[in-house]
């Protein structure tokens, strides 16, 4: 695990996204997974990805640093470069839609959760109807409880290899495309 500050840059421009992570490789993989699935939190970065593809984006490590100062260093780079792909200009964990939770809201949520816990109230989930349970039971009938991992066919291996070609080494697994 390597911690630090990274950027995702649109090739040929100064447009960038700046982020920090305690495990840069894992975080970058998550960014591109979200982009492939059209679920990235930055609508600007998502639009570039959708229009120009993955090859239009380049990942750069800006600075390796200790986990204790990640947020401080990320804020420095956010203030310095003013990246257009970042939806939030404040470094740190975000809650929803890239916006930090206000302190008063955070305290209210903590107080509510503490009161519910003290009262023994558990979070209600939508229970499944008996009809839904029966449908699931029928669909699973005859299947083993734990699915054994099937070996990959040569065709599947070829398809995976083709899919990995052109992906920068940072994203490819060991032994994958180079």
C-alpha positions in Angstrom: 0.0 0.0 0.0 1.3 3.4 -1.1 -0.3 6.5 0.3 -0.2 9.9 -1.3 -1.8 12.5 -3.6 -2.7 11.6 -7.2 -4.2 13.3 -10.2 -6.2 12.2 -13.1 -5.4 14.4 -16.0 -7.1 14.8 -19.4 -4.3 14.2 -21.9 -3.3 17.3 -23.8 -5.0 19.7 -21.4 -4.6 21.2 -17.9 -7.9 19.7 -16.8 -7.4 17.5 -13.8 -8.9 15.8 -10.8 -6.9 15.6 -7.5 -7.4 13.1 -4.8 -5.6 11.4 -1.9 -5.6 7.8 -0.7 -3.9 5.5 1.8 -3.8 3.0 -1.1 -3.4 4.9 -4.4 -3.5 1.9 -6.7 -6.8 0.6 -5.1 -8.4 4.1 -5.3 -7.4 4.6 -8.9 -8.9 1.2 -9.8 -12.1 2.3 -8.0 -12.2 5.5 -10.0 -12.0 3.7 -13.3 -14.5 1.1 -12.3 -17.0 3.8 -11.5 -16.2 5.6 -14.8 -16.7 2.4 -16.7 -20.0 1.8 -15.0 -21.1 5.5 -15.5 -21.3 6.0 -11.7 -18.5 8.4 -11.0 -19.2 11.2 -8.5 -17.6 13.8 -10.7 -20.0 14.4 -13.5 -17.3 16.4 -15.4 -14.8 13.6 -15.3 -17.5 11.1 -16.2 -18.5 13.2 -19.3 -14.8 13.3 -20.5 -14.6 9.6 -20.0 -17.8 8.9 -21.8 -16.9 11.2 -24.7 -13.2 10.4 -25.2 -12.7 7.1 -23.4 -10.1 5.9 -20.9 -7.1 6.7 -23.1 -7.9 10.4 -22.8 -7.1 10.2 -19.1 -3.7 9.8 -17.5 -2.9 9.1 -13.9 0.0 10.8 -12.2 1.2 10.5 -8.6 1.7 14.0 -7.4 3.3 13.3 -4.0 3.9 10.3 -1.8 3.2 11.2 1.8 2.2 9.7 5.2 -1.4 8.9 5.9 -1.4 11.4 8.8 -1.0 14.4 6.5 -3.0 13.3 3.4 -5.9 15.6 3.8 -3.6 18.6 4.5 -1.5 17.9 1.4 -4.6 17.3 -0.7 -6.0 20.6 0.3 -2.8 22.3 -0.6 -3.0 20.9 -4.1 -6.7 21.7 -4.4 -6.0 25.3 -3.5 -2.9 25.5 -5.8 -4.2 23.9 -9.0 -8.0 24.5 -8.6 -8.9 21.3 -10.5 -12.1 21.5 -12.6 -13.0 17.8 -12.3 -13.2 18.0 -8.5 -16.8 18.6 -7.4 -15.7 19.4 -3.9 -12.9 22.0 -3.2 -12.5 20.9 0.4 -10.3 17.9 1.1 -11.6 15.1 3.2 -14.2 12.5 3.2 -17.4 13.4 1.6 -20.9 12.3 2.3 -23.3 12.7 -0.6 -22.7 14.3 -4.0 -19.2 15.3 -3.1 -20.2 17.8 -0.4 -19.0 17.6 3.2 -21.6 17.3 5.9 -22.0 20.5 8.0 -20.8 20.2 11.6 -24.3 21.0 13.0 -25.9 18.3 10.8 -23.1 15.8 11.8 -23.8 16.4 15.5 -27.5 16.1 15.0 -27.1 12.7 13.2 -24.7 11.5 16.0 -27.2 12.5 18.7 -30.1 10.8 16.9 -28.1 7.6 16.4 -27.0 7.6 20.0 -30.6 8.0 21.2 -31.8 5.2 19.0 -29.0 2.9 20.2 -29.8 3.7 23.9 -33.5 3.0 23.3 -32.6 -0.3 21.6 -34.2 0.8 18.3 -32.6 -1.0 15.4 -32.7 0.2 11.8 -35.7 -1.1 10.0 -35.2 -2.8 6.8 -37.7 -3.6 4.2 -38.6 -7.2 5.0 -39.1 -9.7 2.2 -42.6 -11.0 1.6 -43.1 -14.7 1.8 -43.8 -14.7 -1.9 -40.3 -13.2 -2.6 -38.7 -15.8 -0.2 -40.4 -18.6 -2.1 -39.3 -17.3 -5.5 -35.7 -17.1 -4.2 -35.9 -20.6 -2.7 -37.2 -22.0 -6.0 -34.6 -20.3 -8.1 -31.8 -21.7 -5.8 -33.2 -25.2 -5.7 -30.8 -27.8 -6.8 -27.8 -25.5 -6.8 -24.9 -26.2 -4.5 -24.6 -23.9 -1.5 -21.2 -22.7 -2.3 -20.4 -22.2 -5.9 -17.2 -23.9 -6.9 -14.9 -21.6 -8.9 -14.9 -23.0 -12.4 -11.6 -23.0 -14.4 -11.5 -20.4 -17.2 -11.8 -21.6 -20.8 -9.2 -20.6 -23.3 -11.8 -18.4 -25.0 -12.5 -16.6 -21.7 -8.8 -16.1 -21.1 -8.4 -14.7 -24.6 -11.3 -12.2 -24.0 -9.8 -11.1 -20.7 -6.4 -10.6 -22.3 -8.0 -8.5 -25.1 -9.9 -6.4 -22.6 -6.7 -5.7 -20.6 -4.7 -4.5 -23.7 -4.2 -0.8 -23.7 -4.9 -0.4 -20.0 -2.0 1.3 -18.2 0.2 -1.0 -16.1 -1.2 0.6 -12.9 -4.6 -1.0 -13.6 -3.5 -4.3 -15.1 -3.0 -7.3 -12.8 0.4 -9.1 -12.6 0.8 -11.3 -15.6 -1.8 -9.3 -17.6 -1.3 -7.1 -20.6 1.7 -4.8 -20.6 
